[in-house]
């Protein structure tokens, strides 16, 4: 098991300070209100959402990352409710969120709770690595990589209005699947 506090503290895991390009692009299509950022890391997407008027909860296992996220939010003079928790054990509240975002994290057992955590009409934005990532760089563990079209199958019971899967050059080259869908 990876020790995320050590990864963040050592500088080995340098997360981007910029919000996800996908989140920026989809923002005009997303409902306002209460948002949840899953595996938020240092809060880049949570801070972006709060700056855009969302009431944000942000969950991550790393206390080091959470502290950095709180510092980033304070520096921007905005409020984000950062929660340090292990998502393997964390209970997402039912029908609470207008928006749930999940970037670069795959816990398949959490998918039903994500869908259940959305209010009716709520939207999930989900992007993470695919098996093709193994040829590019970390992560390489297939347990944390999506198979072809797997993300579509995991969310087949919601209205998907955005989907892409392939190799993309953004802040770095990555193999990813990205989805946005609405709970009906």
GROMACS elastic network, one bead per residue, 0.5 to 0.9 nm:
[ bonds ]
;  ai    aj funct       b0    kb
    2     5     6  0.89424   500
    2     6     6  0.85715   500
    2     7     6  0.80226   500
    3     6     6  0.55025   500
    3     7     6  0.63888   500
    3     8     6  0.89220   500
    3    62     6  0.82106   500
    4     8     6  0.60951   500
    4     9     6  0.83660   500
    4    13     6  0.84189   500
    4    61     6  0.72691   500
    4    62     6  0.54716   500
    4    63     6  0.85310   500
    4    64     6  0.81536   500
    4    65     6  0.82624   500
    5     8     6  0.53003   500
    5     9     6  0.59131   500
    5    10     6  0.83903   500
    5    61     6  0.82252   500
    5    62     6  0.50439   500
    5    63     6  0.63598   500
    5    64     6  0.53936   500
    5    65     6  0.71809   500
    6     9     6  0.50782   500
    6    10     6  0.58294   500
    6    11     6  0.84079   500
    6    12     6  0.83108   500
    6    13     6  0.89469   500
    6    62     6  0.87627   500
    6    64     6  0.83125   500
    7    10     6  0.54769   500
    7    11     6  0.63386   500
    7    12     6  0.52796   500
    7    13     6  0.52573   500
    7    14     6  0.84768   500
    8    11     6  0.53446   500
    8    12     6  0.64661   500
    8    13     6  0.53774   500
    8    14     6  0.70009   500
    8    15     6  0.85730   500
    8    41     6  0.89359   500
    8    42     6  0.89406   500
    8    62     6  0.79538   500
    8    64     6  0.64070   500
    8    65     6  0.64568   500
    9    12     6  0.77888   500
    9    13     6  0.83439   500
    9    64     6  0.65543   500
    9    65     6  0.83816   500
   10    13     6  0.75617   500
   11    14     6  0.57892   500
   14    17     6  0.89175   500
   15    18     6  0.88433   500
   15    41     6  0.75290   500
   15    42     6  0.73054   500
   15    44     6  0.86096   500
   16    19     6  0.75538   500
   16    20     6  0.86399   500
   16    42     6  0.86247   500
   16    44     6  0.72825   500
   16   171     6  0.81604   500
   17    42     6  0.79732   500
   17    43     6  0.83183   500
   17    44     6  0.55819   500
   17    45     6  0.88695   500
   18    21     6  0.81970   500
   18    44     6  0.59097   500
   18    45     6  0.77349   500
   18    48     6  0.84617   500
   19    22     6  0.84941   500
   19    23     6  0.70188   500
   19    24     6  0.70629   500
   19    43     6  0.86861   500
   19    44     6  0.50879   500
   19    46     6  0.83636   500
   19    47     6  0.82495   500
   19    48     6  0.62541   500
   19    49     6  0.88998   500
   20    23     6  0.51635   500
   20    24     6  0.64093   500
   20    25     6  0.87232   500
   20    44     6  0.78976   500
   20    45     6  0.65929   500
   20   103     6  0.80200   500
   21    24     6  0.51811   500
   21    25     6  0.62342   500
   21    26     6  0.86858   500
   21   170     6  0.76147   500
   21   171     6  0.88405   500
   22    25     6  0.50883   500
   22    26     6  0.60855   500
   22    27     6  0.84636   500
   22   125     6  0.86791   500
   22   127     6  0.84637   500
   22   178     6  0.81529   500
   23    26     6  0.51962   500
   23    27     6  0.58728   500
   23    45     6  0.77752   500
   23    49     6  0.89627   500
   23   101     6  0.84696   500
   23   125     6  0.76351   500
   24    27     6  0.53604   500
   24    28     6  0.83316   500
   24    48     6  0.86324   500
   25    28     6  0.73990   500
   25    29     6  0.86381   500
   26    29     6  0.54666   500
   26    30     6  0.65651   500
   26   125     6  0.87147   500
   26   162     6  0.89066   500
   26   180     6  0.84072   500
   27    30     6  0.52507   500
   27    31     6  0.83625   500
   27    49     6  0.88433   500
   27    52     6  0.89061   500
   28    31     6  0.82736   500
   30    98     6  0.85914   500
   30    99     6  0.73912   500
   30   122     6  0.85730   500
   30   123     6  0.68668   500
   31    98     6  0.62702   500
   31    99     6  0.68468   500
   31   121     6  0.83085   500
   31   122     6  0.70334   500
   31   123     6  0.71888   500
   32    35     6  0.81506   500
   32    52     6  0.87428   500
   32    53     6  0.73419   500
   32    54     6  0.62259   500
   32    55     6  0.88030   500
   32    98     6  0.67211   500
   32    99     6  0.76075   500
   33    53     6  0.75511   500
   33    54     6  0.52687   500
   33    55     6  0.61500   500
   33    56     6  0.85653   500
   33    97     6  0.76496   500
   33    98     6  0.57770   500
   33    99     6  0.75680   500
   34    54     6  0.57161   500
   34    56     6  0.59344   500
   34    57     6  0.78920   500
   34    96     6  0.75148   500
   34    97     6  0.51703   500
   34    98     6  0.53373   500
   34    99     6  0.64932   500
   34   100     6  0.86656   500
   35    46     6  0.83100   500
   35    49     6  0.77840   500
   35    50     6  0.87695   500
   35    54     6  0.62509   500
   35    55     6  0.60410   500
   35    57     6  0.62388   500
   35    58     6  0.83230   500
   35    96     6  0.86663   500
   35    97     6  0.54732   500
   35    98     6  0.59482   500
   35   100     6  0.55602   500
   35   101     6  0.76547   500
   36    40     6  0.89661   500
   36    46     6  0.78204   500
   36    55     6  0.85842   500
   36    56     6  0.57376   500
   36    58     6  0.56681   500
   36    59     6  0.77350   500
   36    97     6  0.66958   500
   36    98     6  0.85011   500
   36    99     6  0.64075   500
   36   101     6  0.62315   500
   36   102     6  0.85282   500
   37    40     6  0.54166   500
   37    43     6  0.81422   500
   37    45     6  0.71396   500
   37    46     6  0.59428   500
   37    56     6  0.73470   500
   37    57     6  0.63294   500
   37    59     6  0.63312   500
   37    60     6  0.87344   500
   37    99     6  0.86175   500
   37   100     6  0.60347   500
   37   102     6  0.61475   500
   37   103     6  0.83308   500
   38    41     6  0.86161   500
   38    57     6  0.86200   500
   38    58     6  0.62137   500
   38    59     6  0.53896   500
   38    60     6  0.68782   500
   38    87     6  0.81924   500
   38   100     6  0.73981   500
   38   101     6  0.61853   500
   38   102     6  0.50502   500
   38   103     6  0.74430   500
   38   105     6  0.80236   500
   39    43     6  0.88916   500
   39    58     6  0.74363   500
   39    59     6  0.55186   500
   39    61     6  0.72916   500
   39    87     6  0.76992   500
   39   102     6  0.68870   500
   39   103     6  0.74269   500
   39   104     6  0.81457   500
   39   105     6  0.65712   500
   40    43     6  0.51378   500
   40    44     6  0.74193   500
   40    45     6  0.71521   500
   40    46     6  0.69422   500
   40    58     6  0.57342   500
   40    59     6  0.57240   500
   40    60     6  0.54823   500
   40    61     6  0.89583   500
   40    65     6  0.83048   500
   40    66     6  0.81830   500
   40    69     6  0.84940   500
   40    82     6  0.87480   500
   40   101     6  0.88741   500
   40   102     6  0.78396   500
   40   103     6  0.78144   500
   41    44     6  0.76144   500
   41    58     6  0.86572   500
   41    59     6  0.80109   500
   41    60     6  0.59305   500
   41    61     6  0.82460   500
   41    62     6  0.73524   500
   41    64     6  0.89568   500
   41    65     6  0.53031   500
   41    66     6  0.67953   500
   41    68     6  0.86674   500
   41    69     6  0.74634   500
   42    45     6  0.86959   500
   42    46     6  0.87334   500
   42    60     6  0.85636   500
   42    62     6  0.89344   500
   42    64     6  0.82308   500
   42    66     6  0.59081   500
   42    67     6  0.76966   500
   42    68     6  0.54884   500
   42    70     6  0.81520   500
   42    72     6  0.80493   500
   43    47     6  0.57911   500
   43    48     6  0.83042   500
   43    58     6  0.72087   500
   43    65     6  0.77273   500
   43    66     6  0.73639   500
   43    68     6  0.77073   500
   43    70     6  0.78283   500
   43    72     6  0.76118   500
   43    73     6  0.80719   500
   43    80     6  0.87450   500
   43    82     6  0.83970   500
   44    47     6  0.54599   500
   44    48     6  0.62852   500
   44    49     6  0.87977   500
   44    69     6  0.74343   500
   44    72     6  0.83068   500
   45    49     6  0.61079   500
   45    50     6  0.85699   500
   45   101     6  0.83166   500
   45   103     6  0.88299   500
   46    49     6  0.51584   500
   46    50     6  0.61695   500
   46    51     6  0.86010   500
   46    54     6  0.88069   500
   46    56     6  0.63527   500
   46    57     6  0.75725   500
   46    58     6  0.62563   500
   46    69     6  0.83875   500
   46    73     6  0.86706   500
   46    80     6  0.68994   500
   46    82     6  0.88782   500
   46   101     6  0.89254   500
   47    50     6  0.50766   500
   47    51     6  0.61095   500
   47    52     6  0.86028   500
   47    56     6  0.82406   500
   47    69     6  0.77921   500
   47    72     6  0.74339   500
   47    73     6  0.58808   500
   47    76     6  0.81731   500
   47    78     6  0.76103   500
   47    79     6  0.81423   500
   47    80     6  0.68603   500
   48    51     6  0.51406   500
   48    52     6  0.63785   500
   48    54     6  0.89352   500
   49    53     6  0.65784   500
   49    54     6  0.54790   500
   49    55     6  0.80189   500
   49    56     6  0.70811   500
   50    53     6  0.51959   500
   50    55     6  0.61901   500
   50    56     6  0.60931   500
   50    73     6  0.85352   500
   50    78     6  0.66723   500
   50    79     6  0.68418   500
   50    80     6  0.65981   500
   51    54     6  0.72819   500
   51    76     6  0.81532   500
   51    78     6  0.68172   500
   51    79     6  0.88148   500
   53    56     6  0.89619   500
   55    79     6  0.79439   500
   55    80     6  0.71421   500
   55    81     6  0.82269   500
   56    79     6  0.78252   500
   56    80     6  0.52762   500
   56    81     6  0.60494   500
   56    82     6  0.82765   500
   57    80     6  0.61749   500
   57    82     6  0.59347   500
   57    83     6  0.71645   500
   58    66     6  0.86053   500
   58    80     6  0.70487   500
   58    81     6  0.60924   500
   58    83     6  0.59241   500
   58    84     6  0.84373   500
   59    66     6  0.81035   500
   59    81     6  0.85380   500
   59    82     6  0.60010   500
   59    84     6  0.58111   500
   59    85     6  0.62980   500
   59    86     6  0.82872   500
   59    87     6  0.77933   500
   60    63     6  0.77228   500
   60    65     6  0.75157   500
   60    66     6  0.67599   500
   60    82     6  0.79493   500
   60    83     6  0.65745   500
   60    84     6  0.52486   500
   60    85     6  0.57162   500
   60    86     6  0.67929   500
   60    87     6  0.73655   500
   61    65     6  0.82226   500
   61    66     6  0.81348   500
   61    83     6  0.83827   500
   61    84     6  0.53336   500
   61    87     6  0.71320   500
   62    65     6  0.52261   500
   62    66     6  0.61933   500
   62    67     6  0.86472   500
   62    84     6  0.65796   500
   62    85     6  0.78828   500
   62    86     6  0.85141   500
   63    67     6  0.60840   500
   63    68     6  0.86028   500
   63    84     6  0.61494   500
   63    85     6  0.87906   500
   64    67     6  0.52540   500
   64    68     6  0.63870   500
   64    69     6  0.86942   500
   65    68     6  0.50945   500
   65    69     6  0.61163   500
   65    70     6  0.86424   500
   66    70     6  0.61455   500
   66    71     6  0.85690   500
   66    82     6  0.63551   500
   66    83     6  0.73973   500
   66    84     6  0.66334   500
   67    70     6  0.50671   500
   67    71     6  0.61685   500
   67    72     6  0.85941   500
   67    82     6  0.85732   500
   68    71     6  0.50023   500
   68    72     6  0.61053   500
   68    73     6  0.86094   500
   69    72     6  0.50213   500
   69    73     6  0.61650   500
   69    74     6  0.85442   500
   69    80     6  0.85162   500
   69    82     6  0.75528   500
   70    73     6  0.51175   500
   70    74     6  0.60899   500
   70    75     6  0.85442   500
   70    79     6  0.83986   500
   70    80     6  0.73319   500
   70    81     6  0.84586   500
   70    82     6  0.69505   500
   71    74     6  0.50659   500
   71    75     6  0.60781   500
   71    76     6  0.86786   500
   72    75     6  0.51043   500
   72    76     6  0.64073   500
   72    77     6  0.86400   500
   72    78     6  0.88821   500
   73    76     6  0.51452   500
   73    77     6  0.61048   500
   73    78     6  0.53013   500
   73    79     6  0.62140   500
   73    80     6  0.66217   500
   74    78     6  0.59764   500
   74    79     6  0.72161   500
   74    80     6  0.89052   500
   75    78     6  0.78003   500
   76    79     6  0.87816   500
   85    88     6  0.86066   500
   85    89     6  0.77251   500
   85    90     6  0.63059   500
   86    89     6  0.56497   500
   86    90     6  0.59632   500
   87    91     6  0.78363   500
   87    92     6  0.89161   500
   87   107     6  0.83378   500
   87   110     6  0.79264   500
   88    91     6  0.87721   500
   88   107     6  0.79557   500
   88   109     6  0.83272   500
   88   110     6  0.78635   500
   91    94     6  0.88915   500
   91   113     6  0.79171   500
   92    96     6  0.86768   500
   92   110     6  0.88689   500
   92   113     6  0.62175   500
   92   114     6  0.72464   500
   92   116     6  0.83264   500
   92   117     6  0.61416   500
   93    96     6  0.61011   500
   93    97     6  0.85048   500
   93   113     6  0.81763   500
   93   116     6  0.81010   500
   93   117     6  0.56904   500
   93   118     6  0.89181   500
   94    97     6  0.82235   500
   94   113     6  0.75824   500
   94   114     6  0.86443   500
   94   115     6  0.87643   500
   94   116     6  0.54252   500
   94   118     6  0.69662   500
   94   119     6  0.78820   500
   95    98     6  0.84789   500
   95   115     6  0.85428   500
   95   116     6  0.59473   500
   95   120     6  0.72253   500
   95   122     6  0.86464   500
   96   116     6  0.86669   500
   96   117     6  0.55988   500
   96   118     6  0.58379   500
   96   119     6  0.55761   500
   97   100     6  0.65399   500
   97   117     6  0.60430   500
   97   119     6  0.55064   500
   97   122     6  0.65836   500
   97   123     6  0.83791   500
   98   117     6  0.88180   500
   98   118     6  0.59759   500
   98   119     6  0.57192   500
   98   120     6  0.80558   500
   98   121     6  0.72526   500
   98   123     6  0.61900   500
   98   124     6  0.84683   500
   99   118     6  0.68438   500
   99   119     6  0.83991   500
   99   122     6  0.55900   500
   99   124     6  0.57176   500
   99   125     6  0.76632   500
  100   114     6  0.72282   500
  100   115     6  0.88129   500
  100   117     6  0.80437   500
  100   118     6  0.71576   500
  100   122     6  0.80082   500
  100   123     6  0.64506   500
  100   125     6  0.63434   500
  100   126     6  0.82004   500
  101   123     6  0.84952   500
  101   124     6  0.57855   500
  101   126     6  0.58389   500
  101   127     6  0.83668   500
  102   105     6  0.65610   500
  102   106     6  0.83515   500
  102   124     6  0.78817   500
  102   125     6  0.63357   500
  102   127     6  0.62981   500
  102   128     6  0.78461   500
  103   106     6  0.83934   500
  103   125     6  0.81051   500
  103   126     6  0.59350   500
  103   128     6  0.56704   500
  103   178     6  0.89542   500
  104   126     6  0.84262   500
  104   127     6  0.61325   500
  104   129     6  0.63924   500
  104   176     6  0.87312   500
  105   126     6  0.88955   500
  105   127     6  0.79010   500
  105   128     6  0.59169   500
  105   129     6  0.80023   500
  105   144     6  0.73863   500
  105   145     6  0.89077   500
  106   109     6  0.89025   500
  106   110     6  0.84056   500
  106   127     6  0.89248   500
  106   128     6  0.67233   500
  106   129     6  0.82185   500
  106   143     6  0.83746   500
  106   144     6  0.54337   500
  106   145     6  0.70949   500
  106   146     6  0.79773   500
  107   110     6  0.55328   500
  107   111     6  0.73162   500
  107   143     6  0.88620   500
  107   144     6  0.73046   500
  108   111     6  0.56035   500
  108   112     6  0.84647   500
  108   144     6  0.87620   500
  108   154     6  0.81792   500
  109   112     6  0.69698   500
  109   113     6  0.80457   500
  110   113     6  0.53384   500
  110   114     6  0.62297   500
  110   115     6  0.89063   500
  111   114     6  0.50174   500
  111   115     6  0.63715   500
  111   116     6  0.85986   500
  111   154     6  0.71680   500
  111   155     6  0.79401   500
  112   115     6  0.52480   500
  112   116     6  0.61016   500
  112   117     6  0.84750   500
  112   154     6  0.87130   500
  112   155     6  0.89086   500
  113   117     6  0.57950   500
  113   118     6  0.87173   500
  114   117     6  0.50213   500
  114   118     6  0.67032   500
  114   124     6  0.77985   500
  115   118     6  0.55837   500
  115   119     6  0.87625   500
  115   122     6  0.89152   500
  115   123     6  0.88388   500
  115   124     6  0.76661   500
  115   155     6  0.81807   500
  115   158     6  0.81812   500
  115   183     6  0.71246   500
  116   119     6  0.77715   500
  116   183     6  0.88025   500
  117   122     6  0.88174   500
  118   121     6  0.76620   500
  118   122     6  0.50714   500
  118   123     6  0.69038   500
  118   124     6  0.77002   500
  118   182     6  0.86613   500
  118   183     6  0.68026   500
  119   123     6  0.83586   500
  119   183     6  0.73170   500
  119   184     6  0.89313   500
  120   123     6  0.88118   500
  120   182     6  0.82040   500
  120   183     6  0.56239   500
  120   184     6  0.57182   500
  121   182     6  0.57842   500
  121   183     6  0.50998   500
  121   184     6  0.53991   500
  122   181     6  0.83565   500
  122   182     6  0.55638   500
  122   183     6  0.54741   500
  122   184     6  0.78637   500
  123   180     6  0.68193   500
  123   181     6  0.54516   500
  123   183     6  0.62895   500
  124   179     6  0.78167   500
  124   180     6  0.55540   500
  124   181     6  0.54662   500
  124   182     6  0.64996   500
  124   183     6  0.80967   500
  125   162     6  0.89497   500
  125   178     6  0.75383   500
  125   179     6  0.57538   500
  125   181     6  0.67958   500
  126   151     6  0.85232   500
  126   177     6  0.81189   500
  126   178     6  0.57130   500
  126   179     6  0.52336   500
  126   180     6  0.63947   500
  126   181     6  0.87614   500
  127   151     6  0.87977   500
  127   176     6  0.67145   500
  127   177     6  0.56215   500
  127   179     6  0.63186   500
  127   180     6  0.87491   500
  128   144     6  0.87455   500
  128   145     6  0.74967   500
  128   146     6  0.75649   500
  128   175     6  0.83079   500
  128   176     6  0.53689   500
  128   177     6  0.58113   500
  128   178     6  0.67559   500
  129   132     6  0.78975   500
  129   133     6  0.62748   500
  129   139     6  0.78019   500
  129   144     6  0.76606   500
  129   145     6  0.53461   500
  129   146     6  0.62548   500
  129   174     6  0.72642   500
  129   175     6  0.55893   500
  129   177     6  0.63139   500
  129   178     6  0.88622   500
  130   133     6  0.56881   500
  130   134     6  0.82094   500
  130   142     6  0.84577   500
  130   144     6  0.83041   500
  130   147     6  0.60238   500
  130   148     6  0.72556   500
  130   165     6  0.81969   500
  130   166     6  0.80967   500
  130   167     6  0.89991   500
  130   174     6  0.87120   500
  130   175     6  0.55629   500
  130   176     6  0.50003   500
  130   177     6  0.63749   500
  131   134     6  0.59233   500
  131   135     6  0.83767   500
  131   140     6  0.77171   500
  131   141     6  0.86578   500
  131   142     6  0.64309   500
  131   144     6  0.86678   500
  131   145     6  0.51672   500
  131   146     6  0.57879   500
  131   147     6  0.58723   500
  131   148     6  0.77355   500
  131   175     6  0.75139   500
  131   176     6  0.84304   500
  132   135     6  0.59803   500
  132   136     6  0.73232   500
  132   145     6  0.84286   500
  132   146     6  0.88598   500
  132   147     6  0.87056   500
  132   166     6  0.81201   500
  132   167     6  0.77656   500
  132   174     6  0.84295   500
  132   175     6  0.55553   500
  132   176     6  0.79730   500
  133   136     6  0.50572   500
  133   137     6  0.61013   500
  133   138     6  0.69993   500
  133   139     6  0.69335   500
  133   140     6  0.66049   500
  133   145     6  0.77586   500
  133   167     6  0.82152   500
  133   174     6  0.62127   500
  133   176     6  0.74605   500
  134   137     6  0.58093   500
  134   138     6  0.67736   500
  134   139     6  0.68750   500
  134   141     6  0.77876   500
  134   142     6  0.81449   500
  134   145     6  0.86975   500
  134   175     6  0.85733   500
  135   138     6  0.88246   500
  135   140     6  0.81851   500
  136   139     6  0.89342   500
  136   140     6  0.87651   500
  136   173     6  0.73710   500
  136   174     6  0.68132   500
  136   175     6  0.76416   500
  137   140     6  0.67912   500
  137   173     6  0.88524   500
  137   174     6  0.80490   500
  138   141     6  0.81918   500
  139   142     6  0.84026   500
  139   144     6  0.75635   500
  139   145     6  0.78122   500
  140   143     6  0.86626   500
  140   144     6  0.77999   500
  140   145     6  0.74910   500
  141   144     6  0.57613   500
  141   145     6  0.68046   500
  142   146     6  0.75745   500
  142   147     6  0.85803   500
  143   146     6  0.80956   500
  145   176     6  0.87587   500
  146   149     6  0.78676   500
  146   150     6  0.59365   500
  146   151     6  0.68882   500
  146   176     6  0.81337   500
  146   177     6  0.76579   500
  147   150     6  0.52380   500
  147   151     6  0.79580   500
  148   151     6  0.79446   500
  148   152     6  0.89874   500
  148   165     6  0.81088   500
  148   177     6  0.85958   500
  149   152     6  0.53583   500
  149   153     6  0.65513   500
  149   154     6  0.88978   500
  149   165     6  0.78123   500
  149   177     6  0.81199   500
  150   153     6  0.50714   500
  150   154     6  0.61522   500
  150   155     6  0.87651   500
  150   177     6  0.87890   500
  151   154     6  0.50515   500
  151   155     6  0.63894   500
  151   156     6  0.84026   500
  151   177     6  0.68985   500
  151   178     6  0.78558   500
  151   179     6  0.74654   500
  152   155     6  0.54131   500
  152   156     6  0.57299   500
  152   160     6  0.81966   500
  152   163     6  0.80168   500
  152   177     6  0.89307   500
  152   179     6  0.76753   500
  153   157     6  0.83639   500
  154   157     6  0.80548   500
  155   158     6  0.58495   500
  155   159     6  0.83215   500
  155   160     6  0.77193   500
  155   179     6  0.87210   500
  155   181     6  0.78745   500
  156   159     6  0.76343   500
  156   160     6  0.77275   500
  157   160     6  0.87243   500
  157   183     6  0.82957   500
  158   181     6  0.61312   500
  158   182     6  0.58562   500
  158   183     6  0.52358   500
  158   184     6  0.66217   500
  159   180     6  0.85271   500
  159   181     6  0.51710   500
  159   182     6  0.50961   500
  159   183     6  0.64643   500
  159   184     6  0.69249   500
  160   163     6  0.72018   500
  160   179     6  0.70281   500
  160   180     6  0.58321   500
  160   182     6  0.64286   500
  160   183     6  0.89595   500
  161   179     6  0.77899   500
  161   180     6  0.59042   500
  161   181     6  0.54755   500
  161   182     6  0.75504   500
  162   178     6  0.77189   500
  162   179     6  0.54165   500
  162   181     6  0.68444   500
  163   177     6  0.74658   500
  163   178     6  0.55414   500
  163   180     6  0.66050   500
  163   181     6  0.87756   500
  164   176     6  0.81183   500
  164   177     6  0.57179   500
  164   178     6  0.52740   500
  164   179     6  0.67286   500
  165   168     6  0.87509   500
  165   175     6  0.76686   500
  165   176     6  0.57615   500
  165   178     6  0.62810   500
  165   179     6  0.87552   500
  166   174     6  0.83357   500
  166   175     6  0.55579   500
  166   176     6  0.57708   500
  166   177     6  0.65637   500
  167   173     6  0.70343   500
  167   174     6  0.55510   500
  167   176     6  0.63193   500
  167   177     6  0.87716   500
  168   172     6  0.80961   500
  168   173     6  0.56878   500
  168   174     6  0.54428   500
  168   175     6  0.62309   500
  168   176     6  0.73538   500
  169   172     6  0.55853   500
  169   174     6  0.64226   500
  169   175     6  0.88674   500
  170   173     6  0.62368   500
  170   174     6  0.77482   500
  171   174     6  0.88860   500
